[in-house]
Amino acid sequence: MKKLKPIPKFKSEKAWANFWMTHDSTEYVDWSRAKRAVFPNLKPTYKSISLRLPAYMLDEIKLLANKKDVPYQSLMKVFLAEKVKEELAV
């Protein structure tokens, strides 16, 4: 078994992300001993954006959302998530 490097301390989430984007985790973690973890209270990081849509499209989305009895922003997130998943599967 090879000697693992110690995982450094990070001052920010950005520093943490940059580190793992540029380093091989197998030098720091023995994945053969890993166990599945569940984080029931973990909330994703959200970022607000501004999106310009034609008025008719927004009206149609609101109509669909009203039929489904959900907020239109939530319906838009569902539509986007489905399309992203579909595109990544190709």
N, C-alpha and C positions, 0 to 999 in steps of 0.2 A: 504494500500500500504506500503510495507516494505521500510526502508531507504536504499538507495544505497550507496555503498562505492565509494569514489572518485577514478578515474583512475589515477595511478601514471604517472609521467613524465619518459620517457625512454631516455637513452643516445645513444642507437643504435637500429637498426632494429632487431639485434639478441636478445637484452634484451627484446624488445617488444614481439618477437615470443616466447621466453622462458616463459615470464609471462603468456601469453594466453594459452600456452600448459599445464600450471599447475594450472590455476585458472578458476573458473566457471564464465562465462561472465554475468550470470543472477544476480550475486551479485553486478555488476557494471553498468549494462545497463537495462533499462526498455524496453524490446523488444516489448511490446504491443504498444508502441508509435513509433516504428521504421518505416522509410519510405525507399523505394527503391531509391538508389543513382546511378547515372551514372557518370563515370569518363572517358570521351572520350580521354583524353591525357595521361592516365596512361600507362606506358610501363612496361612490365614484366622484372624481373631481369634475366639476362642471365649469364651462366657460360660456359666457354670454356672447352672442354674435348678432350682427345686424344683417338681415337678409331682405333684399328687395325682390318682391314677387309682383307679377301683374295682378291687378285688383281682381279680375275674374277668377284667377287661380286661387287666391286666398279665399274668395267667396265660396268656391267649390269645395275647398278643404274644410271650411267652417260648416258647410252643409253636410258633408260626409261625417264630420266629427259629431254634429248634432244628432244625426241618425244613429250613430254608435253610442251616443250619450257619454262622450269623453271630451276633454278640453282639446281644442284644435292644435295647440302646441305639442301636446302628448301624442296625438295622432301623427303629426309631422315627424316626430322622433321615431315612432314605430316604422313609418314608411322609409325613412332614411336608413335605419338600422337594417331593415329587410333588404334594401337595395345594396348596401355595403356588403352584407353577408353574401348575397348572390354574386356580386362582382368579384369578391375575394375567392369564391369557390371555383371560379373559372380557371 
